[in-house]
């Protein structure tokens, strides 16, 4: 057996172990996503692809979400609040800052400017969809405001 063949065979074995490890991990995630968040089969398929990306420890952009999901699959209720603004929140994402107002000049918030700059276009697209089949306006839970929807389904 050549060195390359041995290397390829070893990576295949490692890949099989990784796949088995991912299957075990996914079973835990699937329980959380199904039981607590009631994801549809379609949403579960999308979540599975996302979890595979999130499971890569080299992906530092997803570290906070990875930490939160690890709390969830290990039946820990929530992380420690980072600030007093998070007191009473049912879900705490570890390391996520809470502030009543964000300064869009902060690193990582560059995308907000693009949305602000395109507000009129986005609004027009939404208004054009308003009368389309399947369009459903946002409804808040009825307990969150005193402005009831005319059809008594949620609040406005």
PEBELCOR-V468247 format. One record per backbone hydrogen bond with DSSP energy under -0.5 kcal/mol. CO is the residue of the C=O (numbers start at 1). NH is the residue of the N-H. E is the energy in kcal/mol with one decimal. If there is no record, write none. Layout:
CO NH E
CO NH E
//
This chain:
2 6 -2.3
3 7 -2.5
4 8 -2.9
5 9 -2.7
6 10 -2.6
7 11 -2.4
8 12 -1.9
9 13 -2.0
10 14 -2.3
11 15 -2.4
12 16 -2.2
13 17 -2.3
14 18 -2.6
15 19 -2.6
16 20 -2.3
17 21 -2.7
18 22 -2.8
19 23 -2.3
20 24 -2.0
21 25 -2.3
22 26 -3.5
23 27 -2.0
24 28 -1.2
25 29 -2.1
26 30 -3.5
27 31 -1.5
28 32 -1.8
29 33 -3.2
30 34 -2.5
31 35 -2.9
32 36 -2.1
32 37 -1.1
33 39 -2.0
34 38 -0.8
40 44 -2.7
41 45 -2.0
42 46 -1.9
43 47 -2.7
44 48 -2.4
45 49 -1.5
46 50 -2.0
47 51 -3.1
48 52 -1.8
49 53 -1.5
50 54 -2.7
51 55 -2.4
53 56 -1.1
55 57 -0.8
56 59 -2.0
58 60 -1.5
59 62 -1.0
60 63 -1.4
62 66 -2.9
63 67 -2.6
64 68 -2.2
65 69 -2.9
66 70 -2.2
67 71 -1.8
68 72 -2.1
69 73 -2.8
70 74 -1.3
71 76 -3.1
72 75 -1.6
83 86 -1.5
84 87 -1.2
86 89 -2.3
91 93 -0.5
92 79 -0.9
92 94 -0.7
93 96 -2.2
95 97 -0.5
102 104 -0.7
103 106 -2.2
106 109 -1.8
109 112 -1.3
109 113 -0.6
110 113 -0.8
110 114 -0.8
111 115 -1.5
112 116 -2.7
113 117 -2.8
114 118 -1.1
116 119 -1.4
118 122 -2.6
119 123 -2.9
120 124 -2.2
121 125 -2.3
122 126 -2.2
123 127 -2.6
124 128 -2.1
125 129 -1.4
126 130 -1.1
129 132 -2.5
132 135 -1.7
140 155 -2.2
141 144 -1.9
142 145 -0.7
146 148 -1.2
147 156 -2.6
149 152 -2.3
152 154 -0.8
154 149 -1.7
155 140 -2.2
//
